[in-house]
Amino acid sequence: MRLTIVYISIIIITSLKAAADVRLSATVPPVEIEVQPSSGLNHAWVTDGSDGLSATVTSPEGAVWYMFGVDGASEATRIGQGASISLRSGSHGYIAEEGDSRTFFWVTDWNDTPMTRGELHTTLSDCATLELAYTGVAPRMTYHGINGRPFEIDRRITLTHSTLEADEDGNFAKRETVESFPYLREVIAIDAPLCATALTLRGDRFLIQWQRPVEAVESGFTPTAVAASATMKLNTRDVANEQTTDDAATAGSAPLEATFTASTTEATAFTEWQIATNDEFTDIIVSETDPDFTYTFREAGNFFARFTAANADGSCLYVSDTYNVSIGESRLSCPNAFSPGDSEGVNDEWKVSYRSLVEFECHIFNRWGVRLATLTDPSQGWDGRYKGRLVDPGAYYYVVKARGADGKSYNLGGDINIIRRKR
């Protein structure tokens, strides 16, 4: 007898009673897998083709059993009746019908698409990609829904190896990587490991559950790929009278010190920091092989920095992101009055306002030509004291000589008026 079920039965099923509780048993326990809702199935199992494979329903009345193939449940054929039934060898779909309740399930025989033992061979297709060829097979495995549509079964074949990974401080440390594959293609492509490691292919999940795993190991892999973690930090000054730009991360006032640091992976044989005046690095003004160093930008303009690393034969190259540093043109202006000792913390120090000065010298005199103070850095100021005591209100004089990062020279002189309110 053949059971006729058309595709619209998917809609009818939802209005029927709850599906019966079907259980499978065999000498080697079947592995139940998750099914896609669109398959129309209630269950799916993978078996190893062992003896004693049977299905059972919990209903005391038993069930009428049907079997269908890849053409779908509409072509189902009655195969028996009762609480239990022996299932056929191979991969098939089944229906357990109890009155107006039906349970649809599929059984995939693992032996139809087995994973066979083999060796694992590796080939570097390029510096970043490692290709693995497995001499055994582990083809695509499927189950079929009630309308015959195939759905992929994830075999969860794993590849385990070590590589290097940078932590939040930029230091590389070894970690184990596990990649999973639903089945094996002729060639598996992965990111090339960054350290010496063994690669272990293990699977599939059904063999592992049945305690018969297949393993293929490739030992003695030597890395050629190069990776690095590179950073540049601008050591900006917190000086109130220094004029800065909006983006303090990449721009500032000279002299501007930058700290360069880099950490590399084990295949690295050559390293170089490069600083250039263009982003194509055709005009390199600094070339430093030490991964960690400091450099002071003393000229105005735009500068570009990057870190490069290579393996021993130069076949694999790493180039970092480009860092941009902008040094602003110089500026210098001098105030003509301040009020030391009048209101503490308010206008009680004379300082120039400046940007990108690489040389600076300032002398302050009274009206008789006595030098009261000398400043050698534009961030310094005069507190209105001479030999530890506040000078009297009145006019004083400054002479400034300075040079900017843009090459501009400054020769300035003028009055400083000390103002103090009467008390």
C-alpha positions as a Markdown table, in Angstrom:
| # | Residue | x | y | z |
|---|---|---|---|---|
| 1 | Met | 0.0 | 0.0 | 0.0 |
| 2 | Arg | 1.3 | 3.5 | -0.9 |
| 3 | Leu | 0.5 | 6.6 | 1.2 |
| 4 | Thr | -0.1 | 9.6 | -0.9 |
| 5 | Ile | 1.0 | 12.9 | 0.7 |
| 6 | Val | 1.3 | 16.0 | -1.3 |
| 7 | Tyr | 3.5 | 19.0 | -0.3 |
| 8 | Ile | 0.6 | 20.9 | 1.2 |
| 9 | Ser | 0.6 | 18.3 | 3.9 |
| 10 | Ile | 3.1 | 20.6 | 5.7 |
| 11 | Ile | 0.2 | 22.9 | 6.3 |
| 12 | Ile | -2.1 | 20.0 | 7.3 |
| 13 | Ile | 0.5 | 18.7 | 9.8 |
| 14 | Thr | 0.2 | 21.8 | 11.9 |
| 15 | Ser | -3.5 | 21.1 | 12.5 |
| 16 | Leu | -3.0 | 17.5 | 13.5 |
| 17 | Lys | -2.4 | 16.1 | 16.9 |
| 18 | Ala | 1.1 | 16.3 | 18.4 |
| 19 | Ala | 3.6 | 14.1 | 16.7 |
| 20 | Ala | 4.3 | 10.7 | 18.3 |
| 21 | Asp | 7.4 | 10.2 | 20.4 |
| 22 | Val | 9.6 | 8.1 | 18.2 |
| 23 | Arg | 12.9 | 6.5 | 19.4 |
| 24 | Leu | 15.6 | 4.7 | 17.5 |
| 25 | Ser | 17.8 | 2.0 | 18.9 |
| 26 | Ala | 20.7 | -0.1 | 17.4 |
| 27 | Thr | 23.8 | -2.0 | 18.5 |
| 28 | Val | 25.7 | 1.2 | 18.1 |
| 29 | Pro | 23.5 | 4.1 | 19.3 |
| 30 | Pro | 22.2 | 6.4 | 16.5 |
| 31 | Val | 23.1 | 10.1 | 16.8 |
| 32 | Glu | 20.2 | 12.5 | 16.7 |
| 33 | Ile | 20.8 | 15.7 | 14.8 |
| 34 | Glu | 19.0 | 19.0 | 14.7 |
| 35 | Val | 16.6 | 19.4 | 11.8 |
| 36 | Gln | 15.7 | 22.5 | 9.9 |
| 37 | Pro | 12.0 | 23.6 | 10.5 |
| 38 | Ser | 11.6 | 23.9 | 6.7 |
| 39 | Ser | 12.4 | 20.3 | 6.3 |
| 40 | Gly | 9.0 | 19.2 | 7.7 |
| 41 | Leu | 10.7 | 16.5 | 9.8 |
| 42 | Asn | 10.3 | 16.0 | 13.4 |
| 43 | His | 13.6 | 14.1 | 13.9 |
| 44 | Ala | 16.7 | 13.0 | 12.0 |
| 45 | Trp | 19.4 | 10.5 | 13.0 |
| 46 | Val | 22.7 | 9.3 | 11.7 |
| 47 | Thr | 23.5 | 5.6 | 12.1 |
| 48 | Asp | 26.6 | 3.5 | 11.5 |
| 49 | Gly | 24.6 | 0.8 | 9.6 |
| 50 | Ser | 25.0 | -1.6 | 12.5 |
| 51 | Asp | 22.5 | -4.5 | 13.2 |
| 52 | Gly | 19.4 | -4.1 | 15.2 |
| 53 | Leu | 18.3 | -0.7 | 13.9 |
| 54 | Ser | 14.7 | -0.2 | 14.9 |
| 55 | Ala | 12.1 | 2.5 | 15.6 |
| 56 | Thr | 9.6 | 2.5 | 18.5 |
| 57 | Val | 6.6 | 4.6 | 19.4 |
| 58 | Thr | 5.4 | 5.1 | 23.0 |
| 59 | Ser | 1.7 | 4.8 | 22.1 |
| 60 | Pro | 0.2 | 1.5 | 23.3 |
| 61 | Glu | -1.8 | 1.2 | 20.1 |
| 62 | Gly | 1.3 | 1.3 | 18.1 |
| 63 | Ala | 1.6 | 2.9 | 14.6 |
| 64 | Val | 1.3 | 2.4 | 10.9 |
| 65 | Trp | 4.8 | 2.7 | 9.4 |
| 66 | Tyr | 5.7 | 4.2 | 6.0 |
| 67 | Met | 9.0 | 4.6 | 4.3 |
| 68 | Phe | 10.0 | 7.2 | 1.7 |
| 69 | Gly | 13.1 | 8.2 | -0.3 |
| 70 | Val | 14.7 | 11.3 | -1.8 |
| 71 | Asp | 11.5 | 11.9 | -3.9 |
| 72 | Gly | 9.7 | 13.0 | -0.7 |
| 73 | Ala | 7.0 | 11.8 | 1.6 |
| 74 | Ser | 4.4 | 11.9 | -1.2 |
| 75 | Glu | 5.9 | 8.7 | -2.5 |
| 76 | Ala | 5.8 | 6.9 | 0.9 |
| 77 | Thr | 5.1 | 3.2 | 1.0 |
| 78 | Arg | 3.6 | 1.3 | 3.9 |
| 79 | Ile | 6.1 | -1.1 | 5.5 |
| 80 | Gly | 4.4 | -2.4 | 8.6 |
| 81 | Gln | 2.3 | -1.8 | 11.8 |
| 82 | Gly | 3.0 | -2.0 | 15.5 |
| 83 | Ala | 4.8 | -0.3 | 18.4 |
| 84 | Ser | 8.2 | -1.1 | 16.9 |
| 85 | Ile | 9.6 | -1.8 | 13.4 |
| 86 | Ser | 12.9 | -2.8 | 12.0 |
| 87 | Leu | 14.3 | -0.2 | 9.7 |
| 88 | Arg | 15.9 | -0.8 | 6.3 |
| 89 | Ser | 19.6 | -0.4 | 5.7 |
| 90 | Gly | 20.8 | 2.7 | 4.0 |
| 91 | Ser | 19.4 | 6.3 | 4.1 |
| 92 | His | 15.6 | 6.7 | 4.2 |
| 93 | Gly | 12.7 | 8.7 | 5.5 |
| 94 | Tyr | 9.9 | 7.3 | 7.6 |
| 95 | Ile | 6.5 | 8.1 | 8.9 |
| 96 | Ala | 4.9 | 6.8 | 12.1 |
| 97 | Glu | 1.1 | 7.3 | 11.8 |
| 98 | Glu | -1.1 | 7.0 | 14.9 |
| 99 | Gly | -4.6 | 7.9 | 14.0 |
| 100 | Asp | -4.5 | 11.5 | 12.8 |
| 101 | Ser | -1.0 | 12.1 | 14.2 |
| 102 | Arg | 2.0 | 11.6 | 12.0 |
| 103 | Thr | 5.7 | 11.8 | 12.9 |
| 104 | Phe | 8.2 | 12.3 | 10.1 |
| 105 | Phe | 11.9 | 11.4 | 10.5 |
| 106 | Trp | 14.9 | 10.6 | 8.4 |
| 107 | Val | 17.7 | 8.2 | 9.0 |
| 108 | Thr | 21.1 | 8.8 | 7.3 |
| 109 | Asp | 23.5 | 5.8 | 7.1 |
| 110 | Trp | 27.0 | 7.2 | 7.8 |
| 111 | Asn | 28.4 | 4.4 | 5.6 |
| 112 | Asp | 26.8 | 6.0 | 2.5 |
| 113 | Thr | 29.3 | 8.9 | 2.8 |
| 114 | Pro | 32.0 | 7.6 | 5.2 |
| 115 | Met | 35.1 | 9.5 | 6.4 |
| 116 | Thr | 38.2 | 7.5 | 5.4 |
| 117 | Arg | 41.7 | 7.6 | 6.9 |
| 118 | Gly | 44.3 | 9.6 | 5.0 |
| 119 | Glu | 47.3 | 11.8 | 5.3 |
| 120 | Leu | 47.4 | 15.6 | 5.6 |
| 121 | His | 49.7 | 17.6 | 3.3 |
| 122 | Thr | 50.3 | 21.3 | 3.5 |
| 123 | Thr | 51.2 | 23.8 | 0.8 |
| 124 | Leu | 51.7 | 27.6 | 1.2 |
| 125 | Ser | 49.7 | 29.2 | -1.6 |
| 126 | Asp | 50.9 | 32.6 | -0.5 |
| 127 | Cys | 52.3 | 34.2 | 2.7 |
| 128 | Ala | 48.8 | 34.5 | 4.3 |
| 129 | Thr | 47.2 | 31.3 | 3.2 |
| 130 | Leu | 48.0 | 27.6 | 3.9 |
| 131 | Glu | 46.3 | 25.0 | 1.8 |
| 132 | Leu | 45.7 | 21.5 | 3.2 |
| 133 | Ala | 45.1 | 18.4 | 1.1 |
| 134 | Tyr | 43.6 | 15.3 | 2.8 |
| 135 | Thr | 44.3 | 12.0 | 1.1 |
| 136 | Gly | 41.2 | 10.4 | 2.7 |
| 137 | Val | 37.6 | 11.6 | 2.1 |
| 138 | Ala | 34.8 | 13.0 | 4.2 |
| 139 | Pro | 32.2 | 14.1 | 1.6 |
| 140 | Arg | 29.1 | 16.1 | 2.0 |
| 141 | Met | 26.4 | 14.4 | 4.1 |
| 142 | Thr | 22.7 | 15.1 | 3.9 |
| 143 | Tyr | 19.3 | 14.2 | 5.1 |
| 144 | His | 16.1 | 14.9 | 3.1 |
| 145 | Gly | 12.9 | 16.7 | 4.0 |
| 146 | Ile | 9.4 | 15.5 | 3.4 |
| 147 | Asn | 9.4 | 17.2 | -0.1 |
| 148 | Gly | 12.7 | 15.6 | -1.0 |
| 149 | Arg | 14.8 | 18.7 | -0.5 |
| 150 | Pro | 18.3 | 17.9 | 0.8 |
| 151 | Phe | 19.8 | 19.5 | 3.9 |
| 152 | Glu | 23.4 | 19.5 | 4.9 |
| 153 | Ile | 24.6 | 17.6 | 8.0 |
| 154 | Asp | 27.5 | 19.2 | 9.8 |
| 155 | Arg | 30.1 | 16.5 | 10.3 |
| 156 | Arg | 32.1 | 18.9 | 12.6 |
| 157 | Ile | 35.5 | 17.8 | 11.4 |
| 158 | Thr | 38.0 | 19.8 | 13.3 |
| 159 | Leu | 41.5 | 21.2 | 12.5 |
| 160 | Thr | 43.6 | 22.0 | 15.5 |
| 161 | His | 46.9 | 23.9 | 15.4 |
| 162 | Ser | 48.7 | 26.7 | 17.2 |
| 163 | Thr | 49.3 | 30.3 | 16.0 |
| 164 | Leu | 50.3 | 33.6 | 17.5 |
| 165 | Glu | 47.9 | 36.3 | 18.5 |
| 166 | Ala | 48.6 | 39.8 | 19.8 |
| 167 | Asp | 47.2 | 40.8 | 23.2 |
| 168 | Glu | 45.8 | 44.3 | 24.0 |
| 169 | Asp | 49.4 | 45.5 | 24.7 |
| 170 | Gly | 50.5 | 44.3 | 21.3 |
| 171 | Asn | 52.6 | 41.4 | 22.5 |
| 172 | Phe | 52.3 | 38.1 | 20.7 |
| 173 | Ala | 51.5 | 34.9 | 22.6 |
| 174 | Lys | 50.8 | 31.3 | 21.4 |
| 175 | Arg | 47.2 | 30.1 | 21.4 |
| 176 | Glu | 45.5 | 27.0 | 20.1 |
| 177 | Thr | 43.1 | 27.4 | 17.2 |
| 178 | Val | 40.3 | 25.0 | 16.4 |
| 179 | Glu | 38.5 | 25.3 | 13.0 |
| 180 | Ser | 35.5 | 23.3 | 12.1 |
| 181 | Phe | 34.3 | 22.0 | 8.7 |
| 182 | Pro | 30.9 | 20.5 | 7.8 |
| 183 | Tyr | 32.7 | 18.2 | 5.3 |
| 184 | Leu | 36.1 | 18.2 | 3.5 |
| 185 | Arg | 36.7 | 19.7 | 0.1 |
| 186 | Glu | 39.7 | 18.6 | -2.0 |
| 187 | Val | 41.7 | 21.6 | -0.6 |
| 188 | Ile | 41.1 | 23.3 | 2.7 |
| 189 | Ala | 42.4 | 26.9 | 2.9 |
| 190 | Ile | 43.2 | 28.5 | 6.3 |
| 191 | Asp | 45.2 | 31.5 | 7.6 |
| 192 | Ala | 48.8 | 30.5 | 7.7 |
| 193 | Pro | 49.9 | 29.7 | 11.3 |
| 194 | Leu | 52.4 | 32.3 | 12.6 |
| 195 | Cys | 54.4 | 29.8 | 14.7 |
| 196 | Ala | 55.9 | 26.3 | 14.4 |
| 197 | Thr | 53.0 | 23.9 | 15.0 |
| 198 | Ala | 51.5 | 20.5 | 14.3 |
| 199 | Leu | 48.2 | 20.5 | 12.5 |
| 200 | Thr | 45.7 | 17.8 | 13.5 |
| 201 | Leu | 42.6 | 16.9 | 11.5 |
| 202 | Arg | 40.1 | 15.0 | 13.6 |
| 203 | Gly | 36.6 | 13.7 | 13.0 |
| 204 | Asp | 34.0 | 13.4 | 12.3 |
| 205 | Arg | 31.7 | 14.0 | 15.2 |
| 206 | Phe | 29.9 | 10.7 | 14.6 |
| 207 | Leu | 33.1 | 8.7 | 14.7 |
| 208 | Ile | 34.1 | 10.6 | 17.8 |
| 209 | Gln | 30.8 | 9.8 | 19.5 |
| 210 | Trp | 31.1 | 6.1 | 18.4 |
| 211 | Gln | 34.7 | 6.3 | 19.8 |
| 212 | Arg | 36.3 | 5.5 | 16.4 |
| 213 | Pro | 37.8 | 8.9 | 15.5 |
| 214 | Val | 40.0 | 9.4 | 12.4 |
| 215 | Glu | 43.1 | 11.6 | 12.9 |
| 216 | Ala | 45.6 | 13.0 | 10.4 |
| 217 | Val | 48.6 | 14.9 | 11.7 |
| 218 | Glu | 51.0 | 17.1 | 9.8 |
| 219 | Ser | 54.1 | 17.7 | 12.0 |
| 220 | Gly | 57.0 | 20.1 | 11.8 |
| 221 | Phe | 55.3 | 23.0 | 10.1 |
| 222 | Thr | 57.6 | 26.0 | 9.9 |
| 223 | Pro | 56.0 | 29.4 | 9.5 |
| 224 | Thr | 57.0 | 31.8 | 6.8 |
| 225 | Ala | 54.2 | 34.3 | 7.2 |
| 226 | Val | 55.0 | 37.5 | 9.1 |
| 227 | Ala | 52.8 | 39.6 | 11.3 |
| 228 | Ala | 53.4 | 42.5 | 13.6 |
| 229 | Ser | 51.7 | 44.8 | 16.1 |
| 230 | Ala | 52.9 | 48.3 | 15.6 |
| 231 | Thr | 52.0 | 51.5 | 17.4 |
| 232 | Met | 53.0 | 55.2 | 17.4 |
| 233 | Lys | 52.4 | 57.4 | 20.4 |
| 234 | Leu | 52.9 | 61.2 | 20.4 |
| 235 | Asn | 54.2 | 62.4 | 23.7 |
| 236 | Thr | 52.4 | 65.7 | 23.7 |
| 237 | Arg | 53.0 | 68.3 | 26.5 |
| 238 | Asp | 50.3 | 69.6 | 28.8 |
| 239 | Val | 51.4 | 73.3 | 28.6 |
| 240 | Ala | 48.8 | 76.0 | 29.0 |
| 241 | Asn | 50.6 | 78.6 | 26.8 |
| 242 | Glu | 51.4 | 76.2 | 24.0 |
| 243 | Gln | 49.0 | 76.4 | 21.0 |
| 244 | Thr | 47.9 | 73.0 | 19.9 |
| 245 | Thr | 45.7 | 71.7 | 17.1 |
| 246 | Asp | 42.3 | 70.0 | 17.4 |
| 247 | Asp | 43.6 | 66.5 | 16.7 |
| 248 | Ala | 46.3 | 65.9 | 19.4 |
| 249 | Ala | 46.6 | 62.3 | 18.3 |
| 250 | Thr | 48.3 | 63.0 | 15.0 |
| 251 | Ala | 49.3 | 66.7 | 15.2 |
| 252 | Gly | 51.1 | 69.0 | 17.5 |
| 253 | Ser | 53.7 | 71.6 | 18.2 |
| 254 | Ala | 57.4 | 71.0 | 17.7 |
| 255 | Pro | 59.6 | 69.7 | 19.1 |
| 256 | Leu | 57.2 | 66.7 | 19.3 |
| 257 | Glu | 58.6 | 63.4 | 20.5 |
| 258 | Ala | 57.0 | 60.2 | 19.2 |
| 259 | Thr | 57.5 | 56.7 | 20.7 |
| 260 | Phe | 57.4 | 53.9 | 18.2 |
| 261 | Thr | 56.9 | 50.3 | 19.3 |
| 262 | Ala | 56.5 | 47.0 | 17.5 |
| 263 | Ser | 56.2 | 43.3 | 18.3 |
| 264 | Thr | 56.7 | 40.7 | 15.6 |
| 265 | Thr | 56.0 | 37.0 | 15.0 |
| 266 | Glu | 58.7 | 34.3 | 15.0 |
| 267 | Ala | 59.4 | 34.1 | 11.2 |
| 268 | Thr | 60.5 | 37.8 | 11.2 |
| 269 | Ala | 64.1 | 38.3 | 10.3 |
| 270 | Phe | 64.1 | 42.0 | 9.3 |
| 271 | Thr | 62.3 | 45.0 | 10.7 |
| 272 | Glu | 62.3 | 48.7 | 9.8 |
| 273 | Trp | 60.4 | 51.8 | 10.9 |
| 274 | Gln | 60.1 | 54.4 | 8.1 |
| 275 | Ile | 59.3 | 58.1 | 8.3 |
| 276 | Ala | 58.7 | 59.9 | 5.1 |
| 277 | Thr | 57.4 | 63.2 | 3.8 |
| 278 | Asn | 54.8 | 61.6 | 1.5 |
| 279 | Asp | 52.4 | 58.7 | 2.0 |
| 280 | Glu | 54.0 | 56.7 | -0.9 |
| 281 | Phe | 57.3 | 56.6 | 1.1 |
| 282 | Thr | 59.4 | 57.7 | -1.9 |
| 283 | Asp | 61.1 | 60.3 | 0.3 |
| 284 | Ile | 62.2 | 58.4 | 3.4 |
| 285 | Ile | 63.9 | 60.7 | 5.9 |
| 286 | Val | 64.3 | 58.2 | 8.8 |
| 287 | Ser | 65.0 | 54.5 | 8.6 |
| 288 | Glu | 65.3 | 52.7 | 11.9 |
| 289 | Thr | 65.7 | 48.9 | 12.3 |
| 290 | Asp | 65.1 | 48.8 | 16.0 |
| 291 | Pro | 61.4 | 47.9 | 16.6 |
| 292 | Asp | 61.3 | 50.2 | 19.6 |
| 293 | Phe | 62.7 | 53.8 | 19.4 |
| 294 | Thr | 61.8 | 57.4 | 19.9 |
| 295 | Tyr | 62.0 | 60.2 | 17.4 |
| 296 | Thr | 61.5 | 64.0 | 17.8 |
| 297 | Phe | 59.8 | 65.9 | 15.0 |
| 298 | Arg | 61.6 | 69.3 | 14.8 |
| 299 | Glu | 60.4 | 70.6 | 11.5 |
| 300 | Ala | 56.9 | 71.8 | 10.4 |
| 301 | Gly | 55.0 | 69.9 | 7.8 |
| 302 | Asn | 53.2 | 66.6 | 7.3 |
| 303 | Phe | 55.0 | 63.3 | 8.0 |
| 304 | Phe | 54.1 | 59.7 | 7.5 |
| 305 | Ala | 55.3 | 56.7 | 9.5 |
| 306 | Arg | 54.9 | 52.9 | 9.0 |
| 307 | Phe | 56.5 | 49.7 | 10.2 |
| 308 | Thr | 57.7 | 46.9 | 7.9 |
| 309 | Ala | 58.8 | 43.4 | 8.6 |
| 310 | Ala | 60.0 | 40.5 | 6.4 |
| 311 | Asn | 61.1 | 36.9 | 6.7 |
| 312 | Ala | 64.6 | 35.7 | 6.0 |
| 313 | Asp | 64.3 | 35.4 | 2.2 |
| 314 | Gly | 62.0 | 38.4 | 1.8 |
| 315 | Ser | 59.2 | 36.4 | 0.3 |
| 316 | Cys | 56.7 | 37.5 | 3.0 |
| 317 | Leu | 56.3 | 41.1 | 3.9 |
| 318 | Tyr | 54.3 | 42.9 | 6.6 |
| 319 | Val | 53.4 | 46.6 | 6.2 |
| 320 | Ser | 51.6 | 48.4 | 9.0 |
| 321 | Asp | 48.9 | 51.0 | 8.7 |
| 322 | Thr | 50.4 | 54.5 | 8.0 |
| 323 | Tyr | 50.5 | 57.0 | 10.8 |
| 324 | Asn | 50.2 | 60.7 | 9.9 |
| 325 | Val | 52.0 | 63.4 | 11.9 |
| 326 | Ser | 51.3 | 67.1 | 11.3 |
| 327 | Ile | 53.6 | 69.7 | 12.8 |
| 328 | Gly | 52.0 | 73.1 | 12.7 |
| 329 | Glu | 53.8 | 76.3 | 11.6 |
| 330 | Ser | 55.5 | 78.3 | 14.3 |
| 331 | Arg | 53.8 | 81.1 | 16.2 |
| 332 | Leu | 54.9 | 83.5 | 18.9 |
| 333 | Ser | 53.2 | 86.4 | 20.7 |
| 334 | Cys | 54.1 | 88.2 | 23.9 |
| 335 | Pro | 51.7 | 89.7 | 26.4 |
| 336 | Asn | 52.3 | 93.3 | 27.6 |
| 337 | Ala | 50.9 | 93.1 | 31.1 |
| 338 | Phe | 50.3 | 90.9 | 34.1 |
| 339 | Ser | 49.6 | 91.3 | 37.8 |
| 340 | Pro | 51.7 | 89.1 | 40.1 |
| 341 | Gly | 50.8 | 89.1 | 43.7 |
| 342 | Asp | 47.4 | 90.8 | 43.0 |
| 343 | Ser | 45.1 | 87.8 | 42.8 |
| 344 | Glu | 46.7 | 84.4 | 43.4 |
| 345 | Gly | 46.4 | 82.1 | 40.4 |
| 346 | Val | 45.0 | 84.8 | 38.1 |
| 347 | Asn | 47.3 | 86.4 | 35.6 |
| 348 | Asp | 50.2 | 86.2 | 38.0 |
| 349 | Glu | 52.8 | 84.9 | 35.6 |
| 350 | Trp | 54.1 | 86.3 | 32.3 |
| 351 | Lys | 54.4 | 83.8 | 29.5 |
| 352 | Val | 54.6 | 83.9 | 25.8 |
| 353 | Ser | 52.0 | 82.2 | 23.6 |
| 354 | Tyr | 53.7 | 79.9 | 21.1 |
| 355 | Arg | 53.7 | 76.9 | 18.8 |
| 356 | Ser | 56.4 | 74.9 | 17.2 |
| 357 | Leu | 59.4 | 76.7 | 18.6 |
| 358 | Val | 62.6 | 74.6 | 18.5 |
| 359 | Glu | 64.9 | 77.3 | 19.9 |
| 360 | Phe | 64.0 | 80.0 | 22.5 |
| 361 | Glu | 65.7 | 82.5 | 24.7 |
| 362 | Cys | 64.1 | 85.4 | 26.6 |
| 363 | His | 65.7 | 88.0 | 28.9 |
| 364 | Ile | 63.7 | 90.4 | 31.1 |
| 365 | Phe | 65.2 | 93.7 | 32.3 |
| 366 | Asn | 64.1 | 96.6 | 34.5 |
| 367 | Arg | 64.5 | 100.3 | 33.3 |
| 368 | Trp | 68.1 | 100.5 | 34.5 |
| 369 | Gly | 69.1 | 97.5 | 32.4 |
| 370 | Val | 69.3 | 95.0 | 35.2 |
| 371 | Arg | 68.5 | 91.5 | 34.0 |
| 372 | Leu | 65.8 | 90.1 | 36.2 |
| 373 | Ala | 65.1 | 86.8 | 34.6 |
| 374 | Thr | 66.2 | 84.5 | 31.8 |
| 375 | Leu | 63.9 | 81.9 | 30.2 |
| 376 | Thr | 65.3 | 79.1 | 28.0 |
| 377 | Asp | 62.1 | 77.3 | 27.2 |
| 378 | Pro | 58.9 | 78.9 | 25.8 |
| 379 | Ser | 56.8 | 76.9 | 28.4 |
| 380 | Gln | 58.6 | 78.8 | 31.2 |
| 381 | Gly | 57.3 | 82.0 | 32.7 |
| 382 | Trp | 58.3 | 84.9 | 34.9 |
| 383 | Asp | 56.5 | 85.3 | 38.2 |
| 384 | Gly | 57.4 | 89.0 | 38.7 |
| 385 | Arg | 60.1 | 88.3 | 41.3 |
| 386 | Tyr | 63.7 | 89.2 | 41.5 |
| 387 | Lys | 65.9 | 87.5 | 44.1 |
| 388 | Gly | 62.8 | 86.0 | 45.6 |
| 389 | Arg | 60.8 | 89.2 | 46.0 |
| 390 | Leu | 58.1 | 90.8 | 44.0 |
| 391 | Val | 59.2 | 93.7 | 41.9 |
| 392 | Asp | 57.4 | 97.0 | 42.1 |
| 393 | Pro | 54.5 | 97.8 | 39.6 |
| 394 | Gly | 55.7 | 99.6 | 36.5 |
| 395 | Ala | 57.2 | 99.0 | 33.1 |
| 396 | Tyr | 59.8 | 96.3 | 32.4 |
| 397 | Tyr | 61.3 | 95.1 | 29.1 |
| 398 | Tyr | 61.8 | 91.7 | 27.4 |
| 399 | Val | 64.0 | 90.6 | 24.5 |
| 400 | Val | 63.1 | 87.3 | 22.8 |
| 401 | Lys | 65.1 | 85.4 | 20.2 |
| 402 | Ala | 63.6 | 82.2 | 18.9 |
| 403 | Arg | 63.4 | 79.9 | 15.8 |
| 404 | Gly | 60.4 | 78.0 | 14.6 |
| 405 | Ala | 60.2 | 74.4 | 13.3 |
| 406 | Asp | 59.4 | 76.1 | 9.9 |
| 407 | Gly | 62.7 | 77.9 | 9.9 |
| 408 | Lys | 61.2 | 81.3 | 10.8 |
| 409 | Ser | 63.4 | 83.5 | 13.1 |
| 410 | Tyr | 61.9 | 85.7 | 15.8 |
| 411 | Asn | 63.6 | 88.8 | 17.3 |
| 412 | Leu | 61.1 | 90.5 | 19.5 |
| 413 | Gly | 61.3 | 93.1 | 22.2 |
| 414 | Gly | 58.7 | 95.1 | 24.1 |
| 415 | Asp | 57.3 | 96.3 | 27.4 |
| 416 | Ile | 55.9 | 94.3 | 30.3 |
| 417 | Asn | 53.6 | 96.3 | 32.5 |
| 418 | Ile | 53.2 | 95.0 | 36.0 |
| 419 | Ile | 49.8 | 96.0 | 37.4 |
| 420 | Arg | 48.8 | 95.8 | 41.0 |
| 421 | Arg | 45.7 | 97.3 | 42.5 |
| 422 | Lys | 45.9 | 99.7 | 45.4 |
| 423 | Arg | 44.8 | 98.2 | 48.7 |
